[in-house]
Amino acid sequence: MKELNFSVNMDEFLPLRDVVFNTLRQAILRGELKPGERLMEIQLANKLGVSRTPIREAIRKLELEGLVLVIPRKGAEVADIKEKSLRDVLEVRKALEELSVQLACEKITKLKEAAETFKKAQKTKDITQIAEADVHFHDIINTASGNQKLIQLLNNLREQMYRYRVEYLKNPEVYPQLIAEHEELITKITHHEKQEATKIMCRHIDNQVEAVTDVIRTKKV
């Protein structure tokens, strides 16, 4: 039986079922629970120190989010990363980030520092640290838009995007391109060139779609 390498983070302000749900959700999004991996209720309950009831409730919620697949007479397993899901999520993200870039052009700050942080992170070869640095760069743009609804939507999508971002960043060959695109965005946003900044953001996300799509297709071969 595989050893589970994640732990529950108790939050006194949340019901136990929500703590378990959040724990399993993050484990899937971060790749600690991998596509196709069986979710054994007893094993998970023992690992997290809870009864099977909150595990069962969490699995049902994860199924609704499309992160878990429940197969009759077989049980639950982590859903595969599908190309259609990737394109659906990134299509919405692209439209929202285009708007975010345009709104941020008048307010942007600290992007250069975030870009430098990303450069340093990619040298560590720590995928989680690199992914978080990339998230931080985009968060600055999103927050600078000043549009709370836009920020909320992008935050929700960011979590769904996390495991796609991790797959993308597993390939060090993409780092020079990412760094170049970050620097282009900084230049265009700083000079309030909204149309050019929007084009770069579109290209930035399209490149990610194509790279992760290649990974998905390769795994199917």
N, C-alpha and C positions, 0 to 999 in steps of 0.2 A: 504494500500500500504506500502510495506516495506521501512523503512528509510535506505538510502544508507550511509554507514559509511566510505567513502573515499572522497578525494578531488583532484582537478586538481592541478598539479604543473606546473605553467607557466614557459616556457623557451623562452627567447627573441630570441634565436638563431634557434629555430625550428618553422616550420609552425604549425598553430593551429591544423590541422588534425593529425600531428605527436604527438603533445602534448596529444591530446585526445586518440589516439591509445595507447600511452605508459601508460597513466593513467589507461585505462580499462584493458590493458594487465597485469599490475602489480597487479591490484585489483583481477584479476582472479588467477594469479599465487600465490598470498599470501592468497587466500581463502576468501578475502573480498566479492567477488562475487562467490557464491558457485555453484557447478555442478547442472544443472537443473534450475537455477534461470533465469527468463525471463529478457531480456534486452529491456526495454521499451524506445524507442527513445525519447519521450517527457520527461519522468521522468529523463533520463540521461542528456538530453540537459539542463533542468532546474537546475539540481544538479551541472553541470559543468559550467553553465553560457555561453553556446554556442548555435548555431543553430543546427538543426537536421542534416544538411549536413555532418559536420565532424564526427558526431556520426555514421551515416550510412556508411561513408567511413571506419571508424575504425572497425565496425562490419564485413565489407567485408574482411578486412585484417586479422582480428582475425579468421574468418572462414577458410581462406587459411592456417593459422597456426594450425588449428585443435582445437583451444581453444573455438570456438563458433560453434553452430549448428543452421543453418537456416532451419526452417520447414515451408513448403508451407502452407499458410492460418493460420498459428499460430504465426510466427515471429521467433525471434532469442532467443536463450538461451545458457547459459554456458554449454559447452560440459562435459559429464561425464568423470571421470578419468577411463580410460580403461586399463585393464591388458595388452593387446597387445601393447598399446602405451608405458606403463611403461617399458615393457621388451625390446622394440625397442630402447628406449632412453638409458636405462641402459646398454644394450649390447654394444652400441657405447661408452658410458662413460667408461665402464670397460676396453675396449681395449685401449682407450686414456690414462686413468689414469695408466694403467700398464706401458705404455711407459713413462709417466710423472715420475713415481716412479723410473724407471731405470735411466733416465737422471738426476734426482735430487740427486741421491746417492752421486755424487761428489761435490754437491754445497749446500746441504741443511743447512738452518739456521733458528733459531727462532721457530722451531716446538714445543719445550718444553713449551715455553711461550704461544703459541696458544693452546696447549693441556690443560694448566692450566686455560686459559680463558674459554675454553669449560666447564671444571669442575665447575667453578664458575657460569657460565651462567645457567647450568642445575639446580642449586639450587634456581634460581630466579623463576622458573616455567613459565617464559615468553617465549612462543614458538618462537616468532620472534627473540628474543635475542639469544636463544639456537641455532636456525637455522643459524643465521648470524655467530655465533662462530664456528659452524661446517663448514660452507662455508669458513671461514677465514683459518681454519686448512688446508683444501684441496687446497686453493688458494696458500698457501706458497709452498706446494709441486709442484704445477703446475708452478708457477712463477720461482722456482729454476731450473726447467728443462732448461730454457734459450731458448726454442723453441717457437718463437712467433706465428707460425701457430697453434701449439698444444694448446698454451694458449688461442688463439682466439676461437678455436673450443670448448674448455672446458668451456669458459665463456658463449658461446651461449647455450651450453647444461645445464649449471648451472641454467640459468633462467627457462628453460623448466622443470628442475628437482625440482624447488623450492617447488611446492605444494606437490610433492611426499615426499620430505624431511620433510615438515611440518607434513604430515600425519604420517610419521614414528616417528617423535619426540613427537607426542602427547601422546605416551605411555612411561611413565617414567621407565618402566621395562627394556627398551632397553639401558638406559644410562650406567649402569655398563659395559655392553658388548662393547658399543661404546668407552668408556674411555679405556678399556683394549686393544682394537684394535688400538686406537691412540697410546698408549704407545708401543705396539709391533712394529708399523710402525716406530716410532722414533728410537727404538733400532736397528732395521734392517737397516734402511736408514743411521743412524749415523755410523754403522759398515760396510757400503757399501755392505751389503748382498742383492744383487739385486733380486736374485731368491726368497728368503724368503720374502722380502718386497713385491714383486709382488703377491705372494700367499696370503699374508695377505690382500692386497688391493682387490684382487678378492673376498675373503671371506667376507670382509667388505661390498662390494657392493651387493653380493649375499644375504647376510642377510637382507639388506634393501629391495631387491626385494621381498623376501618371506614375510617379515613383512607387506609391503604395499599391496601385493597381497591378504593377509589374510583380510586386512581391506576392500579392494574392494569387495571381495567375501562375506564378512559378511554383507555389506551394501545392497547387492542384495537379501539377504535372507528375 
